[in-house]
Amino acid sequence: MFSTTISPQLADVIAESKRLTQTERLLLARTLLDSILSDETLEEMDWMALGLAEFQKDWDNEDDAIYDNWKEHYGVEEG
């Protein structure tokens, strides 16, 4: 299952985790992931996601749709 040697403690945790429900395992996985990500990293990821969402709203609008076919609009030929 694992490509590296694991400690006996980790082997015990893995064995015990098999007794958990799927929801409990997902919560455990999230908790473990959060424990290695710093609060700063999480905040940065949230900020980037918010920025991307706002950029996409601004980018995809009817007023700018004319520029979607800019080559045709400006008479640029392929080649």
C-alpha positions in Angstrom: 0.0 0.0 0.0 2.8 2.5 0.9 6.1 2.9 -0.9 8.0 3.9 2.1 8.6 2.2 5.5 6.2 3.5 8.1 6.7 3.6 11.9 4.8 1.2 14.1 2.9 4.2 15.5 1.7 5.2 12.1 0.8 1.5 11.3 -1.4 1.5 14.4 -3.1 4.7 13.4 -3.8 3.4 9.9 -5.2 0.2 11.4 -7.4 2.1 13.8 -8.6 4.5 11.0 -10.1 1.6 9.2 -12.7 1.4 12.0 -13.8 4.9 11.4 -16.7 5.9 9.1 -16.0 7.5 5.8 -17.0 10.9 7.2 -14.8 10.4 10.2 -11.8 9.5 7.9 -12.5 12.6 5.8 -12.5 14.8 8.9 -9.3 13.2 10.1 -7.7 13.7 6.7 -8.8 17.4 6.7 -7.5 17.8 10.2 -4.1 16.3 9.3 -3.8 18.5 6.2 -4.7 21.6 8.1 -2.1 20.7 10.7 0.7 21.0 8.2 -0.6 24.1 6.4 0.0 27.3 8.2 -2.7 29.8 8.8 -0.8 32.2 6.4 -0.9 29.6 3.6 -4.6 29.0 4.1 -5.3 32.8 4.1 -3.2 33.2 0.9 -5.2 30.4 -0.8 -8.5 32.0 0.3 -7.3 35.4 -1.0 -6.2 33.9 -4.3 -9.5 32.1 -4.8 -11.4 35.3 -4.0 -9.3 37.3 -6.4 -9.7 34.7 -9.2 -13.5 34.7 -8.7 -13.7 38.5 -8.9 -11.4 38.6 -11.9 -13.5 35.9 -13.7 -16.7 37.9 -13.0 -15.0 41.0 -14.5 -13.6 39.2 -17.4 -16.7 37.3 -18.5 -19.3 39.9 -19.2 -21.4 41.1 -22.1 -19.6 44.4 -22.5 -16.3 42.7 -23.1 -17.7 39.9 -25.3 -16.8 41.8 -28.4 -13.1 41.2 -27.6 -13.6 37.4 -27.5 -13.2 37.4 -31.3 -10.6 40.1 -31.5 -8.8 38.6 -34.5 -12.0 38.7 -36.5 -12.9 42.2 -35.1 -9.5 43.6 -36.1 -9.2 41.7 -39.4 -6.2 39.6 -38.3 -5.7 36.6 -40.6 -4.4 33.2 -39.4 -0.9 32.3 -40.3 
